[in-house]
Amino acid sequence: MYLLLIALLATAAHGQFLPDADPDSLNMERVGQIRLRSAPGAEPFLAVTDLYLADDYAYLGSYDNLVYVVDIADPTDLREVARINTPGTALDIKVADGLAVIGVQDRESDFGLVVVDISDPTAPVELAQLVREGWHGVHNLFLYGNRAYLAHAGSRGMTIVDLTDPRKPAVSGFWLNSGKFNNVVHDVFARDGLAFVS
């Protein structure tokens, strides 16, 4: 698995871009990359599921039941500094106030959420796990205030989790759509007291 950093440069070109053999074309250039190794015994091809940047660190979820923590302070010298084990595929990661909240989806279980103290990103500490029957995992999540809003793999609803005490996350609400929109909730974003779901 590679993490690439691309410098976005202003462009004066207009219209359709033409293909170019140079991979650092189209007014962008690669400034750094890192190859992350799979865990021992895992598939040799490591697919990234999510990427979240917070301060000088990148958090990369994977199908490898790991979140990789990469120091990106110097874009020309990216370094893996830690790994966070998860009980399934780490599909979504959000970071706020020294916490990483990881949505886990494993088709074989209802597993859902891992809460990790990342006040020192080089030494993450798991604080809690949360699972409820029928969740079928957490596909996406959003942090808003002291709550996490969860979209599940097989549910037409959204679960709300109180993270006031990150060592004891608690389900504080649930919304189930009963209207014509009858598909699963794939993603959620919250702002100004409103939750937007897709």
GROMACS elastic network, one bead per residue, 0.5 to 0.9 nm:
[ bonds ]
;  ai    aj funct       b0    kb
    1    34     6  0.81536   500
    1    35     6  0.55587   500
    1    36     6  0.51782   500
    1    37     6  0.67763   500
    1    38     6  0.78323   500
    1    45     6  0.71032   500
    1    46     6  0.52119   500
    1    47     6  0.63620   500
    1    48     6  0.70377   500
    2    33     6  0.65701   500
    2    34     6  0.54665   500
    2    36     6  0.60780   500
    2    46     6  0.89005   500
    2    48     6  0.86640   500
    3    32     6  0.82449   500
    3    33     6  0.53595   500
    3    34     6  0.53647   500
    3    35     6  0.66926   500
    3    36     6  0.78298   500
    3    60     6  0.87174   500
    3    70     6  0.89623   500
    3    78     6  0.86322   500
    4    30     6  0.71195   500
    4    31     6  0.78511   500
    4    32     6  0.59424   500
    4    34     6  0.68464   500
    5    29     6  0.86350   500
    5    30     6  0.59958   500
    5    31     6  0.57317   500
    5    32     6  0.52086   500
    5    33     6  0.61067   500
    5    72     6  0.89076   500
    5    75     6  0.67414   500
    5    76     6  0.85067   500
    6    24     6  0.85850   500
    6    28     6  0.65019   500
    6    29     6  0.56629   500
    6    31     6  0.58303   500
    6    32     6  0.73915   500
    6    33     6  0.89940   500
    7    27     6  0.87267   500
    7    28     6  0.55661   500
    7    29     6  0.53945   500
    7    30     6  0.62384   500
    7    31     6  0.63988   500
    8    27     6  0.71061   500
    8    28     6  0.51499   500
    8    29     6  0.72723   500
    9    26     6  0.89144   500
    9    27     6  0.55272   500
    9    28     6  0.55667   500
    9    29     6  0.80183   500
   10    27     6  0.69138   500
   10    28     6  0.85424   500
   11    14     6  0.82304   500
   11    26     6  0.81195   500
   11    27     6  0.60445   500
   12    27     6  0.89328   500
   13    16     6  0.87398   500
   13    17     6  0.82432   500
   13    26     6  0.89333   500
   13    27     6  0.89209   500
   14    17     6  0.79857   500
   17    20     6  0.87998   500
   17    26     6  0.73649   500
   18    26     6  0.87476   500
   19    22     6  0.87878   500
   19    25     6  0.89335   500
   19    26     6  0.89376   500
   20    23     6  0.73374   500
   20    24     6  0.89720   500
   20    25     6  0.67434   500
   20    26     6  0.82061   500
   21    24     6  0.88264   500
   21    25     6  0.81198   500
   22    25     6  0.54561   500
   22    26     6  0.89162   500
   23    26     6  0.86352   500
   23    29     6  0.81377   500
   23    30     6  0.84776   500
   24    27     6  0.75924   500
   24    28     6  0.57379   500
   24    30     6  0.60655   500
   25    28     6  0.57088   500
   25    29     6  0.66784   500
   26    29     6  0.83540   500
   30    33     6  0.78833   500
   31    75     6  0.63526   500
   31    76     6  0.57632   500
   32    74     6  0.87129   500
   32    75     6  0.54018   500
   32    77     6  0.66345   500
   32    78     6  0.68985   500
   33    75     6  0.78738   500
   33    76     6  0.73601   500
   33    77     6  0.77287   500
   33    78     6  0.64757   500
   34    70     6  0.87812   500
   34    77     6  0.81105   500
   34    78     6  0.58498   500
   34    79     6  0.70853   500
   34    80     6  0.81272   500
   36    46     6  0.82866   500
   36    68     6  0.80419   500
   36    80     6  0.74888   500
   37    40     6  0.87479   500
   37    44     6  0.83107   500
   37    46     6  0.77057   500
   38    41     6  0.81534   500
   38    42     6  0.61726   500
   38    43     6  0.71516   500
   38    44     6  0.64021   500
   38    45     6  0.75167   500
   38    46     6  0.60343   500
   38    64     6  0.70200   500
   39    42     6  0.55147   500
   39    43     6  0.82964   500
   39    44     6  0.87728   500
   39    64     6  0.70776   500
   39    65     6  0.89342   500
   39    66     6  0.83012   500
   40    43     6  0.86276   500
   41    44     6  0.83769   500
   42    45     6  0.84014   500
   42    46     6  0.83628   500
   42    64     6  0.66755   500
   43    46     6  0.67089   500
   43    64     6  0.77756   500
   46    62     6  0.69616   500
   46    63     6  0.69993   500
   46    64     6  0.67834   500
   47    61     6  0.86180   500
   47    62     6  0.57925   500
   47    63     6  0.61134   500
   47    64     6  0.78351   500
   48    51     6  0.77322   500
   48    60     6  0.65277   500
   48    61     6  0.57709   500
   48    63     6  0.69139   500
   48    64     6  0.88020   500
   48    91     6  0.87193   500
   49    60     6  0.72193   500
   49    61     6  0.51397   500
   49    62     6  0.50117   500
   49    63     6  0.67662   500
   49    89     6  0.81273   500
   49    90     6  0.68959   500
   49    91     6  0.53214   500
   49    92     6  0.71523   500
   50    59     6  0.79212   500
   50    60     6  0.55823   500
   50    62     6  0.71737   500
   50    90     6  0.77696   500
   50    91     6  0.61039   500
   50    92     6  0.56177   500
   50    93     6  0.67109   500
   51    58     6  0.68040   500
   51    59     6  0.56618   500
   51    61     6  0.65527   500
   51    92     6  0.79381   500
   51    93     6  0.71621   500
   51    94     6  0.89746   500
   52    57     6  0.84402   500
   52    58     6  0.57293   500
   52    59     6  0.51763   500
   52    60     6  0.66934   500
   52    61     6  0.87803   500
   52    92     6  0.86702   500
   52    93     6  0.63834   500
   52    94     6  0.65708   500
   52    95     6  0.74761   500
   53    56     6  0.75066   500
   53    57     6  0.58646   500
   53    59     6  0.63251   500
   53    60     6  0.89017   500
   53    72     6  0.89640   500
   53    94     6  0.88813   500
   53    95     6  0.81396   500
   54    57     6  0.54990   500
   54    58     6  0.64500   500
   54    59     6  0.80097   500
   54    95     6  0.67856   500
   54    96     6  0.82158   500
   55    58     6  0.82571   500
   55    72     6  0.87242   500
   55    73     6  0.83106   500
   56    70     6  0.84506   500
   56    71     6  0.59435   500
   56    72     6  0.52826   500
   56    74     6  0.85133   500
   57    69     6  0.65929   500
   57    70     6  0.54696   500
   57    72     6  0.53679   500
   57    73     6  0.71639   500
   57   121     6  0.75319   500
   58    68     6  0.79454   500
   58    69     6  0.57723   500
   58    70     6  0.50790   500
   58    71     6  0.65463   500
   58    72     6  0.66011   500
   59    67     6  0.63519   500
   59    68     6  0.57044   500
   59    70     6  0.65358   500
   59    93     6  0.73576   500
   59    94     6  0.88274   500
   59    95     6  0.88755   500
   59   100     6  0.88600   500
   60    66     6  0.82914   500
   60    67     6  0.53131   500
   60    68     6  0.50640   500
   60    69     6  0.65976   500
   60    70     6  0.80212   500
   60    90     6  0.85575   500
   60    92     6  0.89319   500
   60    93     6  0.78703   500
   61    64     6  0.82265   500
   61    65     6  0.78995   500
   61    66     6  0.62517   500
   61    68     6  0.65492   500
   61    89     6  0.75996   500
   61    91     6  0.61124   500
   61    92     6  0.68038   500
   61    93     6  0.70203   500
   61   102     6  0.84650   500
   62    65     6  0.61391   500
   62    66     6  0.57764   500
   62    67     6  0.62738   500
   62    68     6  0.80101   500
   62    89     6  0.61054   500
   62    90     6  0.55313   500
   62    91     6  0.69866   500
   63    66     6  0.73421   500
   63    88     6  0.74991   500
   63    90     6  0.64896   500
   63    91     6  0.77632   500
   64    67     6  0.83475   500
   64    86     6  0.87451   500
   64    88     6  0.77949   500
   64    89     6  0.64283   500
   64    90     6  0.79968   500
   65    84     6  0.84468   500
   65    85     6  0.60408   500
   65    87     6  0.61630   500
   65    90     6  0.60137   500
   65   104     6  0.86044   500
   66    83     6  0.63757   500
   66    84     6  0.54533   500
   66    86     6  0.55555   500
   66    87     6  0.85084   500
   66    88     6  0.81479   500
   66    89     6  0.74040   500
   66    90     6  0.65484   500
   67    82     6  0.84333   500
   67    83     6  0.55913   500
   67    85     6  0.65759   500
   67    86     6  0.74170   500
   67    90     6  0.66824   500
   67    93     6  0.86291   500
   67   102     6  0.86480   500
   68    80     6  0.70016   500
   68    81     6  0.80014   500
   68    82     6  0.62320   500
   68    84     6  0.65243   500
   69    79     6  0.85298   500
   69    80     6  0.57998   500
   69    81     6  0.57390   500
   69    82     6  0.50498   500
   69    83     6  0.58857   500
   69    84     6  0.78098   500
   69   121     6  0.72006   500
   69   122     6  0.75417   500
   70    78     6  0.66528   500
   70    79     6  0.54186   500
   70    81     6  0.56426   500
   70    82     6  0.72355   500
   70    83     6  0.89886   500
   70   121     6  0.89223   500
   70   122     6  0.88404   500
   71    74     6  0.76971   500
   71    75     6  0.86881   500
   71    77     6  0.85261   500
   71    78     6  0.57927   500
   71    79     6  0.51714   500
   71    80     6  0.61961   500
   71    81     6  0.64433   500
   71   121     6  0.87951   500
   71   122     6  0.86851   500
   72    75     6  0.54268   500
   72    76     6  0.83848   500
   72    77     6  0.74749   500
   72    78     6  0.53061   500
   72    79     6  0.70910   500
   73    76     6  0.88323   500
   73    77     6  0.81757   500
   73    78     6  0.76400   500
   74    77     6  0.53536   500
   74    78     6  0.64735   500
   74    79     6  0.89810   500
   75    78     6  0.59172   500
   80    83     6  0.81352   500
   80   122     6  0.89229   500
   81   121     6  0.77574   500
   81   122     6  0.53031   500
   81   123     6  0.82341   500
   82   121     6  0.73259   500
   82   122     6  0.53697   500
   82   123     6  0.66026   500
   82   124     6  0.73707   500
   83   122     6  0.86153   500
   83   123     6  0.86970   500
   83   124     6  0.79439   500
   84   116     6  0.84116   500
   84   124     6  0.69694   500
   84   125     6  0.83097   500
   84   126     6  0.81369   500
   85    88     6  0.86736   500
   85    90     6  0.89862   500
   85   126     6  0.88859   500
   86    89     6  0.70413   500
   86    90     6  0.65552   500
   86   102     6  0.82824   500
   86   104     6  0.72393   500
   86   114     6  0.72331   500
   87    90     6  0.82999   500
   87   104     6  0.72378   500
   87   105     6  0.87111   500
   87   106     6  0.80266   500
   87   111     6  0.76668   500
   87   114     6  0.86495   500
   88    91     6  0.87956   500
   88   104     6  0.56782   500
   88   105     6  0.59750   500
   88   106     6  0.51327   500
   88   107     6  0.87923   500
   88   109     6  0.89492   500
   88   111     6  0.77174   500
   88   112     6  0.89250   500
   88   137     6  0.89555   500
   89   103     6  0.83482   500
   89   104     6  0.54172   500
   89   105     6  0.54609   500
   89   106     6  0.60358   500
   90    93     6  0.74492   500
   90   102     6  0.64042   500
   90   103     6  0.59703   500
   90   105     6  0.67922   500
   90   106     6  0.89097   500
   90   139     6  0.89332   500
   91   102     6  0.74584   500
   91   103     6  0.57131   500
   91   104     6  0.56628   500
   91   105     6  0.64767   500
   91   138     6  0.76158   500
   91   139     6  0.60440   500
   91   140     6  0.69527   500
   92   101     6  0.82550   500
   92   102     6  0.57119   500
   92   104     6  0.71724   500
   92   138     6  0.79662   500
   92   139     6  0.66717   500
   92   140     6  0.53545   500
   92   141     6  0.66716   500
   93   100     6  0.66933   500
   93   101     6  0.57978   500
   93   103     6  0.63380   500
   93   140     6  0.80883   500
   93   141     6  0.76231   500
   93   142     6  0.87499   500
   94    99     6  0.82716   500
   94   100     6  0.57492   500
   94   101     6  0.53958   500
   94   102     6  0.66250   500
   94   103     6  0.86212   500
   94   141     6  0.73773   500
   94   142     6  0.67772   500
   94   143     6  0.68119   500
   95    98     6  0.70955   500
   95    99     6  0.55984   500
   95   101     6  0.63153   500
   95   102     6  0.87650   500
   95   118     6  0.86695   500
   95   143     6  0.78876   500
   96    99     6  0.54133   500
   96   100     6  0.67033   500
   96   101     6  0.83883   500
   96   143     6  0.74959   500
   97   100     6  0.85504   500
   97   118     6  0.88757   500
   97   119     6  0.81271   500
   98   116     6  0.85005   500
   98   117     6  0.60509   500
   98   118     6  0.51753   500
   98   120     6  0.80866   500
   98   121     6  0.86854   500
   99   115     6  0.68556   500
   99   116     6  0.55851   500
   99   118     6  0.54182   500
   99   119     6  0.70615   500
   99   166     6  0.82550   500
  100   114     6  0.81392   500
  100   115     6  0.59869   500
  100   116     6  0.50994   500
  100   117     6  0.64970   500
  100   118     6  0.63874   500
  101   113     6  0.69692   500
  101   114     6  0.58425   500
  101   116     6  0.63575   500
  101   117     6  0.89637   500
  101   141     6  0.84494   500
  101   143     6  0.82980   500
  101   148     6  0.82405   500
  102   112     6  0.82739   500
  102   113     6  0.56804   500
  102   114     6  0.51018   500
  102   115     6  0.64604   500
  102   116     6  0.80269   500
  102   138     6  0.86023   500
  102   140     6  0.88899   500
  102   141     6  0.81757   500
  103   111     6  0.88047   500
  103   112     6  0.57888   500
  103   114     6  0.67317   500
  103   137     6  0.73932   500
  103   139     6  0.62663   500
  103   140     6  0.62657   500
  103   141     6  0.66348   500
  103   150     6  0.80654   500
  104   111     6  0.64013   500
  104   113     6  0.58338   500
  104   114     6  0.74441   500
  104   137     6  0.57028   500
  104   138     6  0.53316   500
  104   139     6  0.69479   500
  104   140     6  0.87238   500
  105   108     6  0.87510   500
  105   109     6  0.79160   500
  105   110     6  0.76204   500
  105   111     6  0.63588   500
  105   112     6  0.63567   500
  105   113     6  0.87920   500
  105   136     6  0.68458   500
  105   138     6  0.53226   500
  105   139     6  0.61470   500
  105   152     6  0.83378   500
  105   153     6  0.72856   500
  106   109     6  0.56132   500
  106   110     6  0.71705   500
  106   111     6  0.66242   500
  106   112     6  0.84884   500
  106   136     6  0.72885   500
  106   137     6  0.60561   500
  106   138     6  0.87463   500
  107   110     6  0.76716   500
  107   111     6  0.88806   500
  107   136     6  0.66978   500
  107   137     6  0.73992   500
  107   153     6  0.86424   500
  108   111     6  0.87346   500
  108   136     6  0.80668   500
  109   112     6  0.88965   500
  109   133     6  0.87124   500
  109   134     6  0.88641   500
  109   135     6  0.85104   500
  109   136     6  0.61273   500
  109   137     6  0.70683   500
  110   131     6  0.64465   500
  110   132     6  0.64657   500
  110   133     6  0.58246   500
  110   134     6  0.59789   500
  110   135     6  0.50040   500
  110   138     6  0.84659   500
  111   129     6  0.87384   500
  111   130     6  0.73516   500
  111   132     6  0.71388   500
  111   133     6  0.82862   500
  111   135     6  0.70388   500
  111   136     6  0.65329   500
  111   138     6  0.74257   500
  112   129     6  0.76973   500
  112   130     6  0.59811   500
  112   132     6  0.74483   500
  112   135     6  0.69547   500
  112   136     6  0.75252   500
  112   139     6  0.85033   500
  112   150     6  0.89131   500
  112   152     6  0.83339   500
  113   128     6  0.81983   500
  113   129     6  0.55463   500
  113   130     6  0.50291   500
  113   131     6  0.65504   500
  113   137     6  0.79710   500
  113   138     6  0.68862   500
  114   126     6  0.73152   500
  114   127     6  0.77888   500
  114   128     6  0.59220   500
  114   130     6  0.65494   500
  115   125     6  0.87511   500
  115   126     6  0.60765   500
  115   127     6  0.55529   500
  115   128     6  0.51823   500
  115   129     6  0.62587   500
  115   130     6  0.83934   500
  115   163     6  0.89493   500
  115   166     6  0.67381   500
  115   167     6  0.77091   500
  115   169     6  0.83177   500
  116   124     6  0.64492   500
  116   125     6  0.54890   500
  116   127     6  0.53109   500
  116   128     6  0.71507   500
  116   166     6  0.83444   500
  117   120     6  0.77119   500
  117   121     6  0.82106   500
  117   123     6  0.87145   500
  117   124     6  0.56702   500
  117   125     6  0.50615   500
  117   126     6  0.61637   500
  117   127     6  0.64514   500
  117   166     6  0.86190   500
  118   122     6  0.77968   500
  118   123     6  0.71062   500
  118   125     6  0.67741   500
  118   126     6  0.87971   500
  119   122     6  0.88330   500
  119   123     6  0.83519   500
  119   124     6  0.75257   500
  119   125     6  0.89584   500
  120   123     6  0.54900   500
  120   124     6  0.63620   500
  120   125     6  0.88318   500
  121   124     6  0.55700   500
  126   129     6  0.81248   500
  126   167     6  0.87982   500
  127   166     6  0.66686   500
  127   167     6  0.50206   500
  127   168     6  0.82059   500
  128   166     6  0.69939   500
  128   167     6  0.52206   500
  128   168     6  0.65935   500
  128   169     6  0.72569   500
  129   167     6  0.85411   500
  129   168     6  0.85664   500
  129   169     6  0.79865   500
  130   168     6  0.86770   500
  130   169     6  0.69732   500
  130   170     6  0.80556   500
  131   135     6  0.73534   500
  131   137     6  0.79952   500
  132   135     6  0.57974   500
  132   136     6  0.85916   500
  132   137     6  0.88598   500
  133   136     6  0.76923   500
  134   137     6  0.83793   500
  134   154     6  0.81936   500
  134   155     6  0.81629   500
  135   138     6  0.70327   500
  135   152     6  0.60169   500
  135   153     6  0.72475   500
  135   154     6  0.70791   500
  135   155     6  0.71142   500
  136   139     6  0.88299   500
  136   152     6  0.64510   500
  136   153     6  0.55565   500
  136   154     6  0.58986   500
  136   155     6  0.79160   500
  137   151     6  0.87201   500
  137   152     6  0.57606   500
  137   153     6  0.57869   500
  137   154     6  0.80549   500
  138   141     6  0.72569   500
  138   150     6  0.63272   500
  138   151     6  0.58608   500
  138   153     6  0.60611   500
  139   150     6  0.76070   500
  139   151     6  0.56479   500
  139   152     6  0.50797   500
  139   153     6  0.53351   500
  139   154     6  0.89997   500
  139   185     6  0.87794   500
  139   186     6  0.66939   500
  139   187     6  0.74887   500
  140   149     6  0.84866   500
  140   150     6  0.61111   500
  140   151     6  0.51422   500
  140   152     6  0.69889   500
  140   153     6  0.85607   500
  140   185     6  0.88962   500
  140   186     6  0.66720   500
  140   187     6  0.53557   500
  140   188     6  0.70765   500
  141   148     6  0.65157   500
  141   149     6  0.53971   500
  141   151     6  0.59230   500
  141   152     6  0.86996   500
  141   187     6  0.68305   500
  141   188     6  0.63449   500
  141   189     6  0.79497   500
  142   147     6  0.83836   500
  142   148     6  0.56084   500
  142   149     6  0.51888   500
  142   150     6  0.67647   500
  142   151     6  0.87468   500
  142   187     6  0.83313   500
  142   188     6  0.62142   500
  142   189     6  0.58211   500
  142   190     6  0.69623   500
  143   146     6  0.72866   500
  143   147     6  0.58732   500
  143   149     6  0.64112   500
  143   189     6  0.83155   500
  143   190     6  0.77551   500
  144   147     6  0.55223   500
  144   148     6  0.63395   500
  144   149     6  0.76387   500
  144   189     6  0.85513   500
  144   190     6  0.62877   500
  144   191     6  0.74958   500
  145   148     6  0.81786   500
  145   163     6  0.89562   500
  146   161     6  0.85842   500
  146   162     6  0.62245   500
  146   163     6  0.53044   500
  146   164     6  0.55496   500
  146   165     6  0.89482   500
  147   160     6  0.66275   500
  147   161     6  0.54067   500
  147   163     6  0.53258   500
  147   164     6  0.74420   500
  147   172     6  0.87497   500
  148   159     6  0.81331   500
  148   160     6  0.57746   500
  148   161     6  0.50699   500
  148   162     6  0.66492   500
  148   163     6  0.70695   500
  149   158     6  0.66031   500
  149   159     6  0.58258   500
  149   161     6  0.64787   500
  149   188     6  0.69940   500
  149   189     6  0.80660   500
  149   190     6  0.80728   500
  149   195     6  0.84008   500
  150   157     6  0.86725   500
  150   158     6  0.54668   500
  150   159     6  0.50485   500
  150   160     6  0.63020   500
  150   161     6  0.77576   500
  150   185     6  0.89011   500
  150   187     6  0.79915   500
  150   188     6  0.72670   500
  151   154     6  0.88356   500
  151   155     6  0.76589   500
  151   156     6  0.84995   500
  151   157     6  0.70653   500
  151   158     6  0.52592   500
  151   159     6  0.69241   500
  151   184     6  0.81257   500
  151   185     6  0.54403   500
  151   186     6  0.57521   500
  151   187     6  0.56924   500
  151   188     6  0.65751   500
  151   197     6  0.84228   500
  152   155     6  0.55162   500
  152   156     6  0.79642   500
  152   157     6  0.74984   500
  152   158     6  0.71163   500
  152   159     6  0.81485   500
  152   184     6  0.74034   500
  152   185     6  0.65618   500
  152   186     6  0.69906   500
  152   187     6  0.85615   500
  153   156     6  0.89821   500
  153   184     6  0.70275   500
  153   185     6  0.77009   500
  153   186     6  0.72850   500
  154   157     6  0.88641   500
  154   183     6  0.88689   500
  154   184     6  0.58990   500
  154   185     6  0.80682   500
  155   158     6  0.76892   500
  155   176     6  0.82259   500
  155   183     6  0.79501   500
  155   184     6  0.50339   500
  155   185     6  0.65288   500
  156   175     6  0.85985   500
  156   176     6  0.59923   500
  156   177     6  0.59557   500
  156   178     6  0.83886   500
  156   181     6  0.84430   500
  156   182     6  0.63990   500
  156   183     6  0.58291   500
  156   185     6  0.53601   500
  156   186     6  0.88721   500
  157   174     6  0.69610   500
  157   175     6  0.52620   500
  157   177     6  0.58105   500
  157   184     6  0.70634   500
  157   185     6  0.61385   500
  158   173     6  0.85151   500
  158   174     6  0.57028   500
  158   175     6  0.51975   500
  158   176     6  0.65682   500
  158   177     6  0.85602   500
  158   185     6  0.69422   500
  158   188     6  0.82454   500
  158   197     6  0.83918   500
  159   171     6  0.71639   500
  159   172     6  0.79883   500
  159   173     6  0.60295   500
  159   175     6  0.64937   500
  159   176     6  0.86917   500
  160   170     6  0.85639   500
  160   171     6  0.59022   500
  160   172     6  0.56360   500
  160   174     6  0.57958   500
  160   175     6  0.82058   500
  161   169     6  0.64123   500
  161   170     6  0.54394   500
  161   172     6  0.54137   500
  161   173     6  0.70143   500
  161   174     6  0.88606   500
  162   165     6  0.77300   500
  162   166     6  0.82895   500
  162   168     6  0.86689   500
  162   169     6  0.56714   500
  162   170     6  0.52283   500
  162   171     6  0.61329   500
  162   172     6  0.58295   500
  162   173     6  0.87152   500
  163   167     6  0.80881   500
  163   168     6  0.73278   500
  163   169     6  0.50231   500
  163   170     6  0.69982   500
  164   167     6  0.87979   500
  164   168     6  0.82129   500
  164   169     6  0.74140   500
  164   170     6  0.88678   500
  165   168     6  0.53837   500
  165   169     6  0.63050   500
  165   170     6  0.86698   500
  166   169     6  0.55246   500
  171   174     6  0.79679   500
  177   180     6  0.83067   500
  177   181     6  0.70745   500
  177   182     6  0.71523   500
  178   181     6  0.75398   500
  178   182     6  0.73636   500
  179   182     6  0.68725   500
  180   183     6  0.89767   500
  181   184     6  0.87590   500
  182   185     6  0.89039   500
  183   186     6  0.86392   500
  183   198     6  0.89896   500
  184   198     6  0.83511   500
  185   188     6  0.76616   500
  185   197     6  0.64650   500
  185   198     6  0.56851   500
  186   197     6  0.74512   500
  186   198     6  0.56870   500
  187   196     6  0.83407   500
  187   197     6  0.58023   500
  187   198     6  0.54356   500
  188   195     6  0.66676   500
  188   196     6  0.55413   500
  188   198     6  0.65083   500
  189   194     6  0.83594   500
  189   195     6  0.57015   500
  189   196     6  0.51353   500
  189   197     6  0.66111   500
  190   193     6  0.69251   500
  190   194     6  0.55390   500
  190   196     6  0.60184   500
  190   197     6  0.86893   500
  191   194     6  0.53872   500
  191   195     6  0.65631   500
  191   196     6  0.81639   500
  192   195     6  0.84870   500
